[in-house]
Amino acid sequence: MTTCLLLSSLSCSTRQSQSESSAGAGLRQIVDDAGRHISIPAKVGRVVSLAPNLTEILFAVGAGNTLVGDTTYCDYPAEAKGIEKVGDTLHPSLERIIALSPQLVLVSTASQLEVFTEQLKAHNIEVFVTDPKDLEGVFRSVTQIGDIVGKTSEAKSLVDKLRERAANVESAVRPLPRVRLFYQLSAEPLYTAGHDSFVTDLINRAGGESVTASVPGAWPKYSAESALAAKPDAIILPTGGSMGEGNSMVAEALRNSPAAQRGRVYKINDDHLVRPGPRAVDGLEEMAKALHPDAFQQ
């Protein structure tokens, strides 16, 4: 999302110092999810994260100490709340980012790039984009970020464990009939998970079939008419996370759906579903147990 931000200048000596530091440490080339080839120091020790999922990944691989800045939405784990804030995800302060002298800024989608990538680059600060479309994309992000911050083995161990948990879920639900599911991101206006959302992949892995899987985009606005026609057999609502309880009521257009009529409305912490990080596997497990409780009885 394009953001108009103002730059404050830094001294030439600061820029020269950063440049010399990078040159001394050596550079390596990596490719991000936007297909951009960027150069980063061989050892990255100062990072700014502009998305909660990226902050979670850094802490999960044991690199929370590399974080010098994150957003006001970065609230997990608890230690993330104590990191210097650079604004919110959509409106970060370039001034604050540059003042923190990071070697790398992590962003969650290419839409955050347009305004400030070149401006940051002028101060020897590279931007790395992650944009996972499915759970494999999440695992790739963990692996990439772990490698960037020198936590390759820790990231591999984490991904191996997450992959095993996901495989266990898929194995449990594979023989069972799929449940036609509507994922309600918000009620008014009604937003859902579309074709490009990694949540659509989670639904499939959990033994569901998203009724909006073919809708273009990641988080499309959905019409009341389309919701009425969808007739889902189950509905997932966000609750307990960043979306808050205010979005945990079934949208009016879905109140007469088979799901609502049969009481198949399930509330899951939205931070486990809309943040493409390690806790996405928690969300997968929670969703699968809601849709197919008999498959997970001890």
C-alpha positions as CSV (number, residue, x, y, z in Angstrom):
1,M,0.0,0.0,0.0
2,T,1.6,3.3,-1.1
3,T,2.5,5.5,1.8
4,C,3.7,9.1,1.6
5,L,6.5,9.5,4.1
6,L,9.1,12.2,4.7
7,L,12.8,11.6,4.9
8,S,15.2,13.4,7.3
9,S,18.8,13.5,6.2
10,L,21.6,11.7,8.0
11,S,25.1,12.9,8.2
12,C,27.6,11.9,5.5
13,S,29.8,10.3,8.2
14,T,27.0,8.0,9.3
15,R,26.4,6.8,5.7
16,Q,30.1,6.4,5.1
17,S,30.5,4.4,8.3
18,Q,27.6,2.0,7.3
19,S,29.1,1.6,3.9
20,E,32.5,0.8,5.2
21,S,31.1,-1.7,7.7
22,S,29.2,-3.5,4.9
23,A,32.1,-3.6,2.6
24,G,34.4,-4.9,5.4
25,A,32.0,-7.7,6.3
26,G,31.5,-8.7,2.6
27,L,28.2,-8.8,0.8
28,R,26.1,-11.7,-0.5
29,Q,23.3,-11.8,-3.0
30,I,19.8,-13.1,-2.2
31,V,16.5,-13.1,-3.9
32,D,13.3,-12.2,-2.1
33,D,9.6,-13.2,-2.8
34,A,9.2,-10.2,-5.1
35,G,12.0,-11.6,-7.3
36,R,14.3,-8.8,-6.4
37,H,18.1,-9.5,-6.2
38,I,19.5,-7.6,-3.2
39,S,22.9,-7.4,-1.6
40,I,23.2,-7.8,2.2
41,P,26.1,-8.1,4.6
42,A,27.5,-11.6,5.2
43,K,26.5,-11.1,8.8
44,V,23.2,-9.3,9.5
45,G,22.9,-8.1,13.1
46,R,20.5,-5.1,12.9
47,V,17.0,-5.7,11.5
48,V,13.8,-3.7,11.4
49,S,10.6,-5.7,10.9
50,L,7.5,-4.1,9.4
51,A,5.1,-7.0,10.0
52,P,4.1,-9.1,13.1
53,N,4.7,-12.4,11.4
54,L,8.3,-11.5,10.5
55,T,8.9,-10.4,14.1
56,E,7.6,-13.7,15.3
57,I,9.9,-15.6,12.9
58,L,12.9,-13.7,14.1
59,F,12.2,-14.6,17.7
60,A,11.2,-18.2,16.8
61,V,14.6,-18.9,15.2
62,G,16.4,-17.3,18.1
63,A,17.3,-14.0,16.5
64,G,15.1,-11.6,18.5
65,N,18.3,-9.8,19.6
66,T,18.9,-8.7,16.0
67,L,15.6,-6.6,16.1
68,V,16.3,-2.9,16.5
69,G,12.8,-1.8,15.4
70,D,9.3,-3.2,14.7
71,T,5.7,-2.0,14.4
72,T,3.0,-1.2,16.9
73,Y,1.3,-4.4,15.8
74,C,4.3,-6.6,16.7
75,D,3.0,-8.0,20.0
76,Y,4.2,-11.6,20.0
77,P,6.2,-12.9,21.8
78,A,6.0,-10.5,24.8
79,E,9.6,-9.4,24.2
80,A,8.5,-7.9,20.8
81,K,6.5,-5.2,22.7
82,G,9.8,-3.8,24.1
83,I,11.4,-3.2,20.7
84,E,11.7,0.3,19.4
85,K,8.5,1.1,17.4
86,V,8.7,2.7,13.9
87,G,5.0,3.2,13.4
88,D,2.4,0.7,12.2
89,T,2.7,-1.8,9.4
90,L,1.1,0.4,6.7
91,H,2.5,3.7,7.9
92,P,6.1,3.2,9.1
93,S,8.3,6.2,9.8
94,L,11.2,6.4,7.5
95,E,12.8,8.9,9.8
96,R,12.8,6.4,12.7
97,I,13.9,3.5,10.5
98,I,16.9,5.3,9.2
99,A,17.8,6.6,12.7
100,L,18.1,3.0,13.9
101,S,20.7,2.2,11.2
102,P,19.5,-1.3,10.3
103,Q,21.3,-3.4,7.8
104,L,18.0,-4.8,6.5
105,V,14.3,-4.0,6.6
106,L,11.8,-7.0,6.4
107,V,8.4,-6.3,4.8
108,S,5.5,-8.7,4.3
109,T,4.4,-7.7,0.8
110,A,5.8,-5.9,-2.2
111,S,3.1,-3.2,-1.7
112,Q,5.1,-1.6,1.1
113,L,8.1,-1.1,-1.3
114,E,7.1,1.7,-3.7
115,V,7.8,4.8,-1.6
116,F,10.8,4.0,0.5
117,T,12.9,1.2,-1.0
118,E,15.1,3.5,-3.0
119,Q,15.3,6.0,-0.2
120,L,16.4,3.4,2.2
121,K,18.9,2.1,-0.3
122,A,20.5,5.5,-0.4
123,H,21.4,4.9,3.2
124,N,22.8,1.4,2.6
125,I,19.6,-0.2,4.0
126,E,18.2,-3.0,1.9
127,V,14.6,-4.2,1.9
128,F,13.7,-7.9,1.9
129,V,10.1,-8.9,0.9
130,T,8.3,-12.1,2.0
131,D,4.9,-12.8,0.5
132,P,3.9,-16.4,1.2
133,K,0.8,-17.7,-0.7
134,D,0.6,-21.0,1.1
135,L,2.1,-22.9,4.1
136,E,5.1,-23.9,2.1
137,G,5.7,-20.2,1.5
138,V,5.6,-19.7,5.3
139,F,8.2,-22.4,5.7
140,R,10.3,-20.8,3.0
141,S,10.1,-17.4,4.8
142,V,11.3,-19.0,8.1
143,T,14.2,-20.7,6.2
144,Q,15.2,-17.6,4.4
145,I,15.1,-15.3,7.4
146,G,17.0,-17.8,9.5
147,D,19.7,-17.9,6.9
148,I,19.9,-14.1,6.7
149,V,20.5,-13.7,10.4
150,G,22.9,-16.6,10.8
151,K,20.3,-19.0,12.3
152,T,20.2,-21.6,9.5
153,S,20.2,-24.7,11.7
154,E,17.7,-23.3,14.1
155,A,15.4,-22.3,11.2
156,K,15.7,-25.8,9.7
157,S,14.9,-27.5,13.0
158,L,11.9,-25.3,13.5
159,V,10.6,-25.9,9.9
160,D,11.1,-29.6,10.3
161,K,8.9,-29.6,13.5
162,L,6.2,-27.4,11.9
163,R,6.2,-29.6,8.8
164,E,5.7,-32.7,10.8
165,R,2.8,-31.2,12.7
166,A,1.2,-30.1,9.5
167,A,1.7,-33.6,7.9
168,N,0.0,-35.2,11.0
169,V,-3.0,-33.0,10.5
170,E,-3.3,-33.8,6.8
171,S,-2.9,-37.5,7.4
172,A,-5.7,-37.4,10.0
173,V,-8.2,-35.6,7.8
174,R,-7.3,-37.1,4.4
175,P,-9.9,-40.0,4.5
176,L,-12.8,-37.7,5.6
177,P,-15.3,-35.7,3.5
178,R,-14.3,-32.1,3.0
179,V,-16.3,-29.4,4.7
180,R,-17.5,-26.4,2.6
181,L,-16.1,-23.5,4.6
182,F,-16.4,-19.7,4.6
183,Y,-13.6,-17.8,6.3
184,Q,-14.9,-14.5,7.6
185,L,-12.1,-12.0,8.1
186,S,-14.6,-9.2,9.1
187,A,-18.3,-8.9,9.1
188,E,-19.0,-5.2,8.2
189,P,-17.8,-4.8,5.5
190,L,-17.6,-8.5,4.7
191,Y,-14.0,-9.6,3.9
192,T,-12.8,-13.2,3.3
193,A,-9.8,-15.2,2.2
194,G,-9.4,-15.4,-1.6
195,H,-7.3,-17.4,-4.0
196,D,-4.0,-15.7,-3.1
197,S,-4.3,-16.0,0.7
198,F,-2.2,-18.6,2.5
199,V,-5.3,-19.2,4.7
200,T,-7.0,-20.8,1.7
201,D,-4.2,-23.4,1.7
202,L,-4.6,-23.9,5.4
203,I,-8.3,-24.6,4.9
204,N,-7.5,-27.2,2.3
205,R,-4.9,-28.9,4.6
206,A,-7.4,-28.9,7.5
207,G,-9.9,-30.9,5.5
208,G,-12.0,-28.0,4.4
209,E,-13.0,-26.6,1.0
210,S,-13.1,-22.8,0.9
211,V,-16.2,-21.5,-0.9
212,T,-14.1,-18.4,-1.9
213,A,-11.0,-20.2,-3.1
214,S,-11.5,-19.0,-6.7
215,V,-12.1,-15.3,-5.7
216,P,-9.1,-13.2,-7.0
217,G,-6.8,-11.6,-4.4
218,A,-5.7,-12.4,-0.9
219,W,-8.4,-10.6,1.2
220,P,-11.2,-9.7,-1.1
221,K,-14.3,-7.8,-0.1
222,Y,-17.3,-10.1,-0.6
223,S,-20.9,-9.1,-1.5
224,A,-23.9,-10.1,0.5
225,E,-25.4,-11.7,-2.5
226,S,-22.4,-13.9,-3.1
227,A,-22.3,-14.9,0.6
228,L,-26.0,-15.8,0.5
229,A,-25.4,-18.0,-2.5
230,A,-22.3,-19.7,-1.0
231,K,-24.2,-21.8,1.5
232,P,-21.2,-22.9,3.5
233,D,-21.5,-25.8,5.9
234,A,-19.0,-24.2,8.4
235,I,-17.8,-20.7,9.2
236,I,-14.6,-19.6,10.8
237,L,-14.6,-16.3,12.7
238,P,-11.6,-14.4,14.1
239,T,-11.4,-14.0,17.8
240,G,-8.9,-13.3,20.5
241,G,-6.2,-11.8,18.2
242,S,-5.5,-8.5,16.6
243,M,-8.9,-8.4,14.9
244,G,-10.5,-8.4,18.3
245,E,-13.9,-9.6,19.5
246,G,-15.7,-7.0,17.5
247,N,-15.4,-9.0,14.4
248,S,-16.5,-12.3,15.9
249,M,-20.2,-12.1,15.0
250,V,-21.5,-13.9,11.9
251,A,-22.2,-11.5,9.0
252,E,-25.8,-10.8,8.4
253,A,-25.7,-12.4,4.9
254,L,-24.5,-15.7,6.4
255,R,-26.9,-16.0,9.3
256,N,-29.3,-18.2,7.4
257,S,-26.5,-20.4,6.0
258,P,-26.4,-24.1,6.7
259,A,-23.3,-23.4,8.9
260,A,-25.2,-20.9,11.1
261,Q,-28.4,-23.0,11.2
262,R,-26.5,-26.1,12.4
263,G,-24.2,-24.3,14.8
264,R,-21.1,-25.0,12.9
265,V,-19.5,-21.6,13.6
266,Y,-16.0,-21.7,15.0
267,K,-13.9,-19.0,16.6
268,I,-10.2,-19.2,16.2
269,N,-7.5,-16.8,17.3
270,D,-7.0,-14.8,14.1
271,D,-3.3,-14.2,14.8
272,H,-2.9,-18.0,14.2
273,L,-4.5,-17.6,10.8
274,V,-3.8,-14.2,9.2
275,R,-0.1,-14.0,10.3
276,P,2.0,-16.2,8.0
277,G,4.5,-17.2,10.6
278,P,5.2,-20.2,12.9
279,R,1.8,-20.0,14.7
280,A,0.0,-20.7,11.4
281,V,0.5,-24.4,12.2
282,D,-1.3,-23.8,15.4
283,G,-4.2,-22.3,13.4
284,L,-4.1,-25.3,11.0
285,E,-4.4,-27.7,14.0
286,E,-7.2,-25.7,15.6
287,M,-9.2,-25.4,12.3
288,A,-8.8,-29.2,11.6
289,K,-10.0,-30.1,15.1
290,A,-13.0,-27.8,14.7
291,L,-14.0,-29.2,11.3
292,H,-13.2,-32.9,12.1
293,P,-13.2,-33.3,15.9
294,D,-13.6,-37.1,15.7
295,A,-10.3,-37.4,13.8
296,F,-8.4,-36.0,16.8
297,Q,-9.9,-37.8,19.7
298,Q,-7.4,-39.6,21.9
